[in-house]
Amino acid sequence: MPIAPEDVVEALAVGDAHSPASLDAPIENGEQTSSRLDTVRDLRRDIAQTVDRAALEQLGATLSDRDWEVVRLRYQEDLLQREIAERVGVSQMQVSRILRDSVRRLRAAADEADVAFAP
């Protein structure tokens, strides 16, 4: 009875599961050498960013829609004040003032809610 190619591939994959590669095993990346551990994603950082984003969203409810959009464009999309001004339709100086006042209001709201805030 012939063996299907899929069965062979599956058997080989299962065989590798009994002796996994070390996370410290070196990986060649062109001129650099790193380990498998360097390729493992740190979910703790993702979770912390998600928590920070959720807290910021809640604090953002204290701002007007325009002010929130300016803060979002600056801190989430990392746009320059000039770029934000073009998108929102105000001057760069107004963006600067909006950011200053919005960050002050967000800090005050964070203090009231006892939430860490660092834009």
MOPAC internal coordinates of N, CA, C and O (Angstrom, degrees):
PM7 1SCF
backbone

  N    0.0000 0     0.00 0     0.00 0    0    0    0
  C    1.4486 1     0.00 0     0.00 0    1    0    0
  C    1.5235 1   108.18 1     0.00 0    2    1    0
  O    1.2310 1   119.72 1   -56.83 1    3    2    1
  N    1.3397 1   118.15 1   123.17 1    3    2    1
  C    1.4658 1   121.02 1  -178.31 1    5    3    2
  C    1.5370 1   111.31 1   -72.48 1    6    5    3
  O    1.2310 1   121.50 1   -29.42 1    7    6    5
  N    1.3197 1   114.73 1   150.58 1    7    6    5
  C    1.4669 1   121.35 1   179.00 1    9    7    6
  C    1.5308 1   108.05 1   -98.35 1   10    9    7
  O    1.2310 1   121.04 1   -45.83 1   11   10    9
  N    1.3215 1   115.61 1   134.17 1   11   10    9
  C    1.4675 1   121.05 1  -179.57 1   13   11   10
  C    1.5329 1   109.45 1   -71.83 1   14   13   11
  O    1.2310 1   119.84 1   -36.82 1   15   14   13
  N    1.3299 1   117.91 1   143.18 1   15   14   13
  C    1.4677 1   120.91 1   178.88 1   17   15   14
  C    1.5338 1   112.96 1   -55.85 1   18   17   15
  O    1.2310 1   120.44 1   144.37 1   19   18   17
  N    1.3414 1   116.76 1   -35.63 1   19   18   17
  C    1.4688 1   120.27 1   179.03 1   21   19   18
  C    1.5279 1   110.88 1   -62.09 1   22   21   19
  O    1.2310 1   120.28 1   142.29 1   23   22   21
  N    1.3342 1   117.06 1   -37.71 1   23   22   21
  C    1.4569 1   121.30 1   179.29 1   25   23   22
  C    1.5284 1   111.02 1   -66.29 1   26   25   23
  O    1.2310 1   120.46 1   142.53 1   27   26   25
  N    1.3291 1   116.73 1   -37.47 1   27   26   25
  C    1.4736 1   121.10 1   178.32 1   29   27   26
  C    1.5235 1   109.82 1   -65.07 1   30   29   27
  O    1.2310 1   120.70 1   133.41 1   31   30   29
  N    1.3236 1   116.27 1   -46.59 1   31   30   29
  C    1.4694 1   120.91 1   179.83 1   33   31   30
  C    1.5235 1   110.03 1   -60.82 1   34   33   31
  O    1.2310 1   120.07 1   135.82 1   35   34   33
  N    1.3199 1   117.47 1   -44.18 1   35   34   33
  C    1.4630 1   121.65 1   179.84 1   37   35   34
  C    1.5252 1   110.69 1   -63.58 1   38   37   35
  O    1.2310 1   120.00 1   138.03 1   39   38   37
  N    1.3196 1   117.60 1   -41.97 1   39   38   37
  C    1.4607 1   121.49 1   179.88 1   41   39   38
  C    1.5343 1   110.57 1   -63.67 1   42   41   39
  O    1.2310 1   120.17 1   139.03 1   43   42   41
  N    1.3134 1   117.28 1   -40.97 1   43   42   41
  C    1.4676 1   120.44 1   178.33 1   45   43   42
  C    1.5239 1   110.96 1   -65.16 1   46   45   43
  O    1.2310 1   120.38 1   140.05 1   47   46   45
  N    1.3336 1   116.89 1   -39.95 1   47   46   45
  C    1.4711 1   120.69 1   179.25 1   49   47   46
  C    1.5236 1   110.60 1   -65.80 1   50   49   47
  O    1.2310 1   120.06 1   139.04 1   51   50   49
  N    1.3150 1   117.50 1   -40.96 1   51   50   49
  C    1.4644 1   121.36 1   178.77 1   53   51   50
  C    1.5267 1   110.09 1   -65.17 1   54   53   51
  O    1.2310 1   120.45 1   142.84 1   55   54   53
  N    1.3067 1   116.75 1   -37.16 1   55   54   53
  C    1.4622 1   120.26 1   178.84 1   57   55   54
  C    1.5170 1   112.13 1   -62.47 1   58   57   55
  O    1.2310 1   120.15 1   143.38 1   59   58   57
  N    1.3165 1   117.32 1   -36.62 1   59   58   57
  C    1.4675 1   120.83 1   177.94 1   61   59   58
  C    1.5219 1   112.38 1   -68.41 1   62   61   59
  O    1.2310 1   119.78 1   156.14 1   63   62   61
  N    1.3187 1   118.03 1   -23.86 1   63   62   61
  C    1.4588 1   121.29 1  -177.62 1   65   63   62
  C    1.5232 1   112.11 1   -67.89 1   66   65   63
  O    1.2310 1   119.89 1   157.93 1   67   66   65
  N    1.3114 1   117.81 1   -22.07 1   67   66   65
  C    1.4590 1   120.99 1  -178.76 1   69   67   66
  C    1.5227 1   112.36 1   -79.47 1   70   69   67
  O    1.2310 1   120.04 1   161.97 1   71   70   69
  N    1.2983 1   117.54 1   -18.03 1   71   70   69
  C    1.4692 1   120.23 1   178.17 1   73   71   70
  C    1.5345 1   108.81 1  -139.64 1   74   73   71
  O    1.2310 1   120.83 1  -102.38 1   75   74   73
  N    1.3340 1   116.01 1    77.62 1   75   74   73
  C    1.4636 1   119.21 1  -176.95 1   77   75   74
  C    1.5296 1   111.03 1   -66.31 1   78   77   75
  O    1.2310 1   121.48 1   -25.65 1   79   78   77
  N    1.3199 1   114.77 1   154.35 1   79   78   77
  C    1.4626 1   120.46 1   178.65 1   81   79   78
  C    1.5279 1   109.66 1   -72.04 1   82   81   79
  O    1.2310 1   120.61 1   -33.46 1   83   82   81
  N    1.3042 1   116.43 1   146.54 1   83   82   81
  C    1.4585 1   122.06 1   178.84 1   85   83   82
  C    1.5244 1   110.32 1   -68.34 1   86   85   83
  O    1.2310 1   120.77 1   -37.68 1   87   86   85
  N    1.3297 1   116.13 1   142.32 1   87   86   85
  C    1.4595 1   119.77 1   176.12 1   89   87   86
  C    1.5281 1   111.40 1   -69.04 1   90   89   87
  O    1.2310 1   120.58 1   160.40 1   91   90   89
  N    1.3210 1   116.49 1   -19.60 1   91   90   89
  C    1.4559 1   120.65 1   178.11 1   93   91   90
  C    1.5256 1   112.68 1   -87.40 1   94   93   91
  O    1.2310 1   120.04 1   178.35 1   95   94   93
  N    1.3215 1   117.52 1    -1.65 1   95   94   93
  C    1.4653 1   120.91 1  -179.52 1   97   95   94
  C    1.5262 1   109.53 1   -62.67 1   98   97   95
  O    1.2310 1   120.16 1   -46.69 1   99   98   97
  N    1.3221 1   117.31 1   133.31 1   99   98   97
  C    1.4651 1   119.74 1  -178.71 1  101   99   98
  C    1.5257 1   112.54 1   -70.29 1  102  101   99
  O    1.2310 1   121.69 1   -32.98 1  103  102  101
  N    1.3266 1   114.38 1   147.02 1  103  102  101
  C    1.4620 1   122.54 1   175.95 1  105  103  102
  C    1.5229 1   106.47 1  -125.59 1  106  105  103
  O    1.2310 1   120.52 1   -49.75 1  107  106  105
  N    1.3155 1   116.61 1   130.25 1  107  106  105
  C    1.4606 1   121.29 1   177.88 1  109  107  106
  C    1.5296 1   109.41 1   -83.99 1  110  109  107
  O    1.2310 1   120.49 1   -54.79 1  111  110  109
  N    1.3202 1   116.66 1   125.21 1  111  110  109
  C    1.4633 1   122.30 1   176.83 1  113  111  110
  C    1.5232 1   108.58 1  -122.67 1  114  113  111
  O    1.2310 1   120.36 1  -108.95 1  115  114  113
  N    1.3033 1   116.91 1    71.05 1  115  114  113
  C    1.4640 1   119.59 1  -177.12 1  117  115  114
  C    1.5154 1   109.34 1    70.92 1  118  117  115
  O    1.2310 1   120.79 1    66.64 1  119  118  117
  N    1.3340 1   116.09 1  -113.36 1  119  118  117
  C    1.4708 1   120.99 1  -179.57 1  121  119  118
  C    1.5135 1   112.23 1   -86.17 1  122  121  119
  O    1.2310 1   119.94 1   161.41 1  123  122  121
  N    1.3459 1   117.72 1   -18.59 1  123  122  121
  C    1.4596 1   121.33 1  -176.19 1  125  123  122
  C    1.5161 1   111.28 1   -99.43 1  126  125  123
  O    1.2310 1   121.54 1   -27.98 1  127  126  125
  N    1.3169 1   114.66 1   152.02 1  127  126  125
  C    1.4556 1   120.89 1   173.54 1  129  127  126
  C    1.5203 1   107.19 1  -119.28 1  130  129  127
  O    1.2310 1   120.78 1   -49.82 1  131  130  129
  N    1.3182 1   116.12 1   130.18 1  131  130  129
  C    1.4553 1   121.12 1   176.87 1  133  131  130
  C    1.5217 1   107.75 1  -132.48 1  134  133  131
  O    1.2310 1   120.67 1     1.52 1  135  134  133
  N    1.3124 1   116.32 1  -178.48 1  135  134  133
  C    1.4624 1   119.88 1   179.30 1  137  135  134
  C    1.5276 1   109.00 1  -111.02 1  138  137  135
  O    1.2310 1   121.07 1   -12.97 1  139  138  137
  N    1.3220 1   115.56 1   167.03 1  139  138  137
  C    1.4679 1   120.02 1   176.83 1  141  139  138
  C    1.5268 1   110.28 1   -61.03 1  142  141  139
  O    1.2310 1   120.45 1   147.92 1  143  142  141
  N    1.3181 1   116.75 1   -32.08 1  143  142  141
  C    1.4617 1   121.16 1   179.93 1  145  143  142
  C    1.5295 1   110.99 1   -59.70 1  146  145  143
  O    1.2310 1   120.43 1   147.54 1  147  146  145
  N    1.3324 1   116.79 1   -32.46 1  147  146  145
  C    1.4653 1   120.69 1   178.69 1  149  147  146
  C    1.5242 1   111.78 1   -65.10 1  150  149  147
  O    1.2310 1   120.03 1   159.35 1  151  150  149
  N    1.3158 1   117.55 1   -20.65 1  151  150  149
  C    1.4680 1   120.96 1  -178.79 1  153  151  150
  C    1.5236 1   112.52 1   -93.76 1  154  153  151
  O    1.2310 1   120.26 1   173.81 1  155  154  153
  N    1.3395 1   117.11 1    -6.19 1  155  154  153
  C    1.4665 1   121.06 1   179.94 1  157  155  154
  C    1.5258 1   108.43 1   -82.15 1  158  157  155
  O    1.2310 1   121.06 1   -51.54 1  159  158  157
  N    1.3008 1   115.58 1   128.46 1  159  158  157
  C    1.4561 1   121.47 1  -177.77 1  161  159  158
  C    1.5252 1   110.40 1   -75.57 1  162  161  159
  O    1.2310 1   120.48 1   -44.45 1  163  162  161
  N    1.3495 1   116.70 1   135.55 1  163  162  161
  C    1.4606 1   121.90 1   178.49 1  165  163  162
  C    1.5282 1   108.48 1   -88.45 1  166  165  163
  O    1.2310 1   120.60 1   -79.79 1  167  166  165
  N    1.3181 1   116.46 1   100.21 1  167  166  165
  C    1.4578 1   121.25 1  -177.00 1  169  167  166
  C    1.5230 1   112.51 1   -68.01 1  170  169  167
  O    1.2310 1   120.20 1   157.54 1  171  170  169
  N    1.3351 1   117.22 1   -22.46 1  171  170  169
  C    1.4654 1   119.49 1   178.85 1  173  171  170
  C    1.5231 1   110.34 1   -61.22 1  174  173  171
  O    1.2310 1   120.65 1   140.45 1  175  174  173
  N    1.3283 1   116.36 1   -39.55 1  175  174  173
  C    1.4652 1   119.95 1   179.33 1  177  175  174
  C    1.5297 1   110.19 1   -66.32 1  178  177  175
  O    1.2310 1   120.32 1   138.60 1  179  178  177
  N    1.3342 1   116.99 1   -41.40 1  179  178  177
  C    1.4632 1   120.83 1   177.99 1  181  179  178
  C    1.5297 1   110.86 1   -61.50 1  182  181  179
  O    1.2310 1   120.72 1   138.31 1  183  182  181
  N    1.3222 1   116.22 1   -41.69 1  183  182  181
  C    1.4630 1   120.91 1   179.57 1  185  183  182
  C    1.5192 1   110.09 1   -65.00 1  186  185  183
  O    1.2310 1   120.38 1   135.58 1  187  186  185
  N    1.3214 1   116.87 1   -44.42 1  187  186  185
  C    1.4624 1   120.24 1   179.48 1  189  187  186
  C    1.5236 1   111.05 1   -62.06 1  190  189  187
  O    1.2310 1   120.36 1   139.08 1  191  190  189
  N    1.3221 1   116.92 1   -40.92 1  191  190  189
  C    1.4608 1   119.95 1   178.34 1  193  191  190
  C    1.5247 1   111.08 1   -65.39 1  194  193  191
  O    1.2310 1   120.27 1   142.65 1  195  194  193
  N    1.3191 1   117.10 1   -37.35 1  195  194  193
  C    1.4608 1   121.05 1   178.69 1  197  195  194
  C    1.5260 1   110.54 1   -66.07 1  198  197  195
  O    1.2310 1   120.64 1   137.64 1  199  198  197
  N    1.3202 1   116.39 1   -42.36 1  199  198  197
  C    1.4642 1   120.78 1   178.13 1  201  199  198
  C    1.5206 1   109.92 1   -63.73 1  202  201  199
  O    1.2310 1   120.45 1   135.32 1  203  202  201
  N    1.3337 1   116.75 1   -44.68 1  203  202  201
  C    1.4657 1   120.90 1   178.30 1  205  203  202
  C    1.5236 1   110.75 1   -60.64 1  206  205  203
  O    1.2310 1   120.61 1   136.16 1  207  206  205
  N    1.3214 1   116.44 1   -43.84 1  207  206  205
  C    1.4658 1   120.93 1  -178.89 1  209  207  206
  C    1.5246 1   110.11 1   -63.60 1  210  209  207
  O    1.2310 1   120.17 1   138.67 1  211  210  209
  N    1.3351 1   117.28 1   -41.33 1  211  210  209
  C    1.4700 1   120.84 1   179.89 1  213  211  210
  C    1.5238 1   110.59 1   -65.73 1  214  213  211
  O    1.2310 1   120.52 1   137.90 1  215  214  213
  N    1.3296 1   116.60 1   -42.10 1  215  214  213
  C    1.4677 1   120.38 1   178.44 1  217  215  214
  C    1.5198 1   110.34 1   -63.74 1  218  217  215
  O    1.2310 1   120.41 1   137.97 1  219  218  217
  N    1.3238 1   116.82 1   -42.03 1  219  218  217
  C    1.4594 1   120.64 1   179.78 1  221  219  218
  C    1.5282 1   110.58 1   -65.04 1  222  221  219
  O    1.2310 1   120.08 1   140.85 1  223  222  221
  N    1.3265 1   117.46 1   -39.15 1  223  222  221
  C    1.4638 1   120.99 1   177.52 1  225  223  222
  C    1.5266 1   110.44 1   -60.27 1  226  225  223
  O    1.2310 1   120.38 1   137.14 1  227  226  225
  N    1.3301 1   116.87 1   -42.86 1  227  226  225
  C    1.4599 1   120.48 1   179.58 1  229  227  226
  C    1.5191 1   110.86 1   -66.35 1  230  229  227
  O    1.2310 1   120.56 1   136.93 1  231  230  229
  N    1.3245 1   116.53 1   -43.07 1  231  230  229
  C    1.4586 1   120.20 1   178.84 1  233  231  230
  C    1.5260 1   110.78 1   -66.86 1  234  233  231
  O    1.2310 1   120.86 1   148.37 1  235  234  233
  N    1.3218 1   115.96 1   -31.63 1  235  234  233
  C    1.4550 1   120.93 1  -179.54 1  237  235  234
  C    1.5210 1   113.43 1   -62.86 1  238  237  235
  O    1.2310 1   120.30 1   161.36 1  239  238  237
  N    1.3202 1   117.04 1   -18.64 1  239  238  237
  C    1.4643 1   120.45 1   178.23 1  241  239  238
  C    1.5276 1   111.46 1   -64.61 1  242  241  239
  O    1.2310 1   120.31 1   164.61 1  243  242  241
  N    1.3297 1   117.02 1   -15.39 1  243  242  241
  C    1.4615 1   120.73 1   178.32 1  245  243  242
  C    1.5241 1   111.59 1   -80.87 1  246  245  243
  O    1.2310 1   119.89 1   172.06 1  247  246  245
  N    1.3306 1   117.81 1    -7.94 1  247  246  245
  C    1.4664 1   122.29 1  -177.78 1  249  247  246
  C    1.5273 1   110.97 1  -104.62 1  250  249  247
  O    1.2310 1   121.18 1   -21.23 1  251  250  249
  N    1.3212 1   115.36 1   158.77 1  251  250  249
  C    1.4648 1   119.99 1   172.85 1  253  251  250
  C    1.5208 1   108.25 1   -70.03 1  254  253  251
  O    1.2310 1   120.50 1   -15.28 1  255  254  253
  N    1.3102 1   116.64 1   164.72 1  255  254  253
  C    1.4687 1   120.53 1   179.61 1  257  255  254
  C    1.5277 1   111.39 1   -58.78 1  258  257  255
  O    1.2310 1   120.33 1   136.84 1  259  258  257
  N    1.3319 1   116.98 1   -43.16 1  259  258  257
  C    1.4643 1   120.55 1  -179.32 1  261  259  258
  C    1.5263 1   110.94 1   -64.73 1  262  261  259
  O    1.2310 1   120.60 1   133.94 1  263  262  261
  N    1.3321 1   116.46 1   -46.06 1  263  262  261
  C    1.4613 1   120.03 1  -179.13 1  265  263  262
  C    1.5312 1   110.76 1   -63.53 1  266  265  263
  O    1.2310 1   120.66 1   139.40 1  267  266  265
  N    1.3422 1   116.35 1   -40.60 1  267  266  265
  C    1.4631 1   120.10 1   178.25 1  269  267  266
  C    1.5200 1   110.78 1   -63.36 1  270  269  267
  O    1.2310 1   120.57 1   139.48 1  271  270  269
  N    1.3294 1   116.51 1   -40.52 1  271  270  269
  C    1.4675 1   120.37 1   179.28 1  273  271  270
  C    1.5247 1   110.44 1   -63.45 1  274  273  271
  O    1.2310 1   120.02 1   139.98 1  275  274  273
  N    1.3245 1   117.57 1   -40.02 1  275  274  273
  C    1.4657 1   121.11 1   178.17 1  277  275  274
  C    1.5280 1   110.00 1   -63.20 1  278  277  275
  O    1.2310 1   120.23 1   134.46 1  279  278  277
  N    1.3259 1   117.17 1   -45.54 1  279  278  277
  C    1.4740 1   121.08 1   178.96 1  281  279  278
  C    1.5249 1   110.15 1   -63.13 1  282  281  279
  O    1.2310 1   120.44 1   135.97 1  283  282  281
  N    1.3178 1   116.76 1   -44.03 1  283  282  281
  C    1.4594 1   120.78 1   179.82 1  285  283  282
  C    1.5249 1   111.75 1   -61.91 1  286  285  283
  O    1.2310 1   120.45 1   135.16 1  287  286  285
  N    1.3128 1   116.75 1   -44.84 1  287  286  285
  C    1.4657 1   120.23 1   179.71 1  289  287  286
  C    1.5258 1   111.45 1   -63.32 1  290  289  287
  O    1.2310 1   120.76 1   143.92 1  291  290  289
  N    1.3261 1   116.14 1   -36.08 1  291  290  289
  C    1.4640 1   119.26 1  -178.51 1  293  291  290
  C    1.5250 1   111.91 1   -75.58 1  294  293  291
  O    1.2310 1   120.04 1   131.75 1  295  294  293
  N    1.3219 1   117.54 1   -48.25 1  295  294  293
  C    1.4636 1   120.07 1  -170.52 1  297  295  294
  C    1.5222 1   114.58 1   -97.03 1  298  297  295
  O    1.2310 1   119.46 1   157.25 1  299  298  297
  N    1.3138 1   118.63 1   -22.75 1  299  298  297
  C    1.4582 1   119.58 1   177.47 1  301  299  298
  C    1.5168 1   111.65 1   -98.35 1  302  301  299
  O    1.2310 1   120.34 1   140.82 1  303  302  301
  N    1.3311 1   116.96 1   -39.18 1  303  302  301
  C    1.4590 1   119.35 1  -179.94 1  305  303  302
  C    1.5213 1   112.54 1   -98.38 1  306  305  303
  O    1.2310 1   120.58 1   173.84 1  307  306  305
  N    1.3375 1   116.49 1    -6.16 1  307  306  305
  C    1.4675 1   122.90 1   175.01 1  309  307  306
  C    1.5365 1   112.46 1    58.13 1  310  309  307
  O    1.2310 1   120.67 1  -140.45 1  311  310  309
  N    1.3262 1   116.33 1    39.55 1  311  310  309
  C    1.4572 1   120.50 1   178.17 1  313  311  310
  C    1.5305 1   110.25 1   -83.79 1  314  313  311
  O    1.2310 1   121.06 1   -25.49 1  315  314  313
  N    1.3164 1   115.57 1   154.51 1  315  314  313
  C    1.4597 1   121.57 1   174.74 1  317  315  314
  C    1.5226 1   109.17 1   -75.69 1  318  317  315
  O    1.2310 1   120.47 1   -22.53 1  319  318  317
  N    1.3328 1   116.72 1   157.47 1  319  318  317
  C    1.4575 1   120.01 1   179.53 1  321  319  318
  C    1.5250 1   111.41 1   -58.18 1  322  321  319
  O    1.2310 1   119.98 1   141.86 1  323  322  321
  N    1.3041 1   117.65 1   -38.14 1  323  322  321
  C    1.4657 1   122.19 1   178.20 1  325  323  322
  C    1.5294 1   110.52 1   -60.51 1  326  325  323
  O    1.2310 1   120.57 1   136.51 1  327  326  325
  N    1.3344 1   116.51 1   -43.49 1  327  326  325
  C    1.4620 1   121.17 1   179.96 1  329  327  326
  C    1.5336 1   110.97 1   -66.95 1  330  329  327
  O    1.2310 1   120.86 1   141.08 1  331  330  329
  N    1.3251 1   115.95 1   -38.92 1  331  330  329
  C    1.4673 1   120.58 1   178.50 1  333  331  330
  C    1.5265 1   109.40 1   -64.71 1  334  333  331
  O    1.2310 1   120.57 1   136.77 1  335  334  333
  N    1.3187 1   116.51 1   -43.23 1  335  334  333
  C    1.4658 1   121.14 1   179.83 1  337  335  334
  C    1.5213 1   111.03 1   -57.62 1  338  337  335
  O    1.2310 1   120.57 1   137.62 1  339  338  337
  N    1.3216 1   116.51 1   -42.38 1  339  338  337
  C    1.4642 1   120.41 1   179.32 1  341  339  338
  C    1.5258 1   111.22 1   -64.28 1  342  341  339
  O    1.2310 1   120.56 1   138.55 1  343  342  341
  N    1.3218 1   116.54 1   -41.45 1  343  342  341
  C    1.4707 1   120.20 1  -178.27 1  345  343  342
  C    1.5248 1   112.49 1   -69.89 1  346  345  343
  O    1.2310 1   121.09 1   139.62 1  347  346  345
  N    1.3437 1   115.51 1   -40.38 1  347  346  345
  C    1.4614 1   119.84 1  -173.31 1  349  347  346
  C    1.5269 1   111.30 1   -87.80 1  350  349  347
  O    1.2310 1   120.08 1   157.66 1  351  350  349
  N    1.3312 1   117.45 1   -22.34 1  351  350  349
  C    1.4571 1   120.66 1   178.55 1  353  351  350
  C    1.5147 1   114.07 1    87.32 1  354  353  351
  O    1.2310 1   120.62 1  -146.86 1  355  354  353
  N    1.3268 1   116.41 1    33.14 1  355  354  353
  C    1.4645 1   121.84 1   175.84 1  357  355  354
  C    1.5260 1   107.91 1  -129.40 1  358  357  355
  O    1.2310 1   120.41 1    -3.87 1  359  358  357
  N    1.3317 1   116.82 1   176.13 1  359  358  357
  C    1.4619 1   119.75 1   178.68 1  361  359  358
  C    1.5293 1   110.22 1   -79.91 1  362  361  359
  O    1.2310 1   121.17 1   -17.42 1  363  362  361
  N    1.3203 1   115.36 1   162.58 1  363  362  361
  C    1.4657 1   120.46 1   177.05 1  365  363  362
  C    1.5247 1   110.07 1   -61.71 1  366  365  363
  O    1.2310 1   120.40 1   142.90 1  367  366  365
  N    1.3417 1   116.85 1   -37.10 1  367  366  365
  C    1.4741 1   121.11 1   178.73 1  369  367  366
  C    1.5254 1   110.52 1   -63.31 1  370  369  367
  O    1.2310 1   120.12 1   140.25 1  371  370  369
  N    1.3348 1   117.37 1   -39.75 1  371  370  369
  C    1.4641 1   120.30 1   177.61 1  373  371  370
  C    1.5244 1   110.74 1   -65.39 1  374  373  371
  O    1.2310 1   120.34 1   141.19 1  375  374  373
  N    1.3274 1   116.95 1   -38.81 1  375  374  373
  C    1.4649 1   120.21 1   177.05 1  377  375  374
  C    1.5198 1   109.66 1   -60.26 1  378  377  375
  O    1.2310 1   120.66 1   136.43 1  379  378  377
  N    1.3259 1   116.35 1   -43.57 1  379  378  377
  C    1.4618 1   120.88 1   179.12 1  381  379  378
  C    1.5264 1   110.59 1   -58.61 1  382  381  379
  O    1.2310 1   120.54 1   134.14 1  383  382  381
  N    1.3238 1   116.57 1   -45.86 1  383  382  381
  C    1.4766 1   120.91 1   179.92 1  385  383  382
  C    1.5270 1   111.19 1   -66.05 1  386  385  383
  O    1.2310 1   120.91 1   137.30 1  387  386  385
  N    1.3377 1   115.86 1   -42.70 1  387  386  385
  C    1.4692 1   119.99 1   179.24 1  389  387  386
  C    1.5255 1   110.03 1   -60.07 1  390  389  387
  O    1.2310 1   120.26 1   134.74 1  391  390  389
  N    1.3317 1   117.10 1   -45.26 1  391  390  389
  C    1.4673 1   120.39 1   179.61 1  393  391  390
  C    1.5207 1   111.26 1   -62.35 1  394  393  391
  O    1.2310 1   120.61 1   133.53 1  395  394  393
  N    1.3378 1   116.44 1   -46.47 1  395  394  393
  C    1.4704 1   120.18 1  -179.18 1  397  395  394
  C    1.5265 1   110.63 1   -59.08 1  398  397  395
  O    1.2310 1   120.59 1   130.18 1  399  398  397
  N    1.3423 1   116.48 1   -49.82 1  399  398  397
  C    1.4634 1   120.23 1  -177.75 1  401  399  398
  C    1.5273 1   111.70 1   -68.44 1  402  401  399
  O    1.2310 1   120.29 1   141.62 1  403  402  401
  N    1.3229 1   117.04 1   -38.38 1  403  402  401
  C    1.4651 1   120.97 1  -179.30 1  405  403  402
  C    1.5190 1   111.44 1   -66.46 1  406  405  403
  O    1.2310 1   120.58 1   136.42 1  407  406  405
  N    1.3262 1   116.49 1   -43.58 1  407  406  405
  C    1.4690 1   119.82 1   178.44 1  409  407  406
  C    1.5199 1   109.86 1   -63.33 1  410  409  407
  O    1.2310 1   120.07 1   140.87 1  411  410  409
  N    1.3294 1   117.47 1   -39.13 1  411  410  409
  C    1.4627 1   120.68 1   177.34 1  413  411  410
  C    1.5360 1   110.25 1   -61.56 1  414  413  411
  O    1.2310 1   120.52 1   135.03 1  415  414  413
  N    1.3441 1   116.61 1   -44.97 1  415  414  413
  C    1.4754 1   120.20 1   179.66 1  417  415  414
  C    1.5254 1   111.38 1   -66.66 1  418  417  415
  O    1.2310 1   120.45 1   140.83 1  419  418  417
  N    1.3311 1   116.75 1   -39.17 1  419  418  417
  C    1.4671 1   120.07 1   178.29 1  421  419  418
  C    1.5270 1   111.07 1   -64.19 1  422  421  419
  O    1.2310 1   120.65 1   139.06 1  423  422  421
  N    1.3342 1   116.36 1   -40.94 1  423  422  421
  C    1.4771 1   119.36 1   177.49 1  425  423  422
  C    1.5201 1   111.17 1   -62.93 1  426  425  423
  O    1.2310 1   120.52 1   137.32 1  427  426  425
  N    1.3255 1   116.61 1   -42.68 1  427  426  425
  C    1.4664 1   120.29 1   178.71 1  429  427  426
  C    1.5279 1   110.53 1   -62.56 1  430  429  427
  O    1.2310 1   120.46 1   136.93 1  431  430  429
  N    1.3309 1   116.74 1   -43.07 1  431  430  429
  C    1.4723 1   120.54 1   178.51 1  433  431  430
  C    1.5200 1   110.52 1   -65.08 1  434  433  431
  O    1.2310 1   120.23 1   142.38 1  435  434  433
  N    1.3279 1   117.17 1   -37.62 1  435  434  433
  C    1.4684 1   120.92 1   178.80 1  437  435  434
  C    1.5213 1   110.39 1   -66.73 1  438  437  435
  O    1.2310 1   120.51 1   139.33 1  439  438  437
  N    1.3314 1   116.64 1   -40.67 1  439  438  437
  C    1.4698 1   119.83 1   177.66 1  441  439  438
  C    1.5195 1   110.64 1   -62.10 1  442  441  439
  O    1.2310 1   120.51 1   137.25 1  443  442  441
  N    1.3341 1   116.62 1   -42.75 1  443  442  441
  C    1.4611 1   120.33 1   178.22 1  445  443  442
  C    1.5102 1   112.12 1   -62.60 1  446  445  443
  O    1.2310 1   120.56 1   140.49 1  447  446  445
  N    1.3275 1   116.54 1   -39.51 1  447  446  445
  C    1.4644 1   121.40 1  -178.11 1  449  447  446
  C    1.5198 1   111.69 1   -87.27 1  450  449  447
  O    1.2310 1   120.30 1   178.37 1  451  450  449
  N    1.3339 1   117.04 1    -1.63 1  451  450  449
  C    1.4727 1   122.60 1  -177.98 1  453  451  450
  C    1.5265 1   111.15 1    56.38 1  454  453  451
  O    1.2310 1   121.40 1  -130.55 1  455  454  453
  N    1.3561 1   114.93 1    49.45 1  455  454  453
  C    1.4569 1   122.82 1  -179.46 1  457  455  454
  C    1.5208 1   107.47 1  -118.60 1  458  457  455
  O    1.2310 1   120.08 1   -42.33 1  459  458  457
  N    1.3224 1   117.46 1   137.67 1  459  458  457
  C    1.4607 1   121.35 1   176.17 1  461  459  458
  C    1.5263 1   108.46 1   -69.80 1  462  461  459
  O    1.2310 1   120.78 1   -45.59 1  463  462  461
  N    1.3485 1   116.11 1   134.41 1  463  462  461
  C    1.4580 1   120.68 1  -179.64 1  465  463  462
  C    1.5064 1   109.29 1  -140.70 1  466  465  463
  O    1.2310 1   120.62 1   -57.31 1  467  466  465
  N    1.3370 1   116.42 1   122.69 1  467  466  465
  C    1.4581 1   121.19 1   177.02 1  469  467  466
  C    1.5176 1   109.03 1  -146.73 1  470  469  467
  O    1.2310 1   120.38 1   -86.58 1  471  470  469
  N    1.3328 1   116.87 1    93.42 1  471  470  469
  C    1.4696 1   118.78 1  -178.99 1  473  471  470
  C    1.5156 1   112.31 1   -66.99 1  474  473  471
  O    1.2310 1   120.10 1   180.00 1  475  474  473

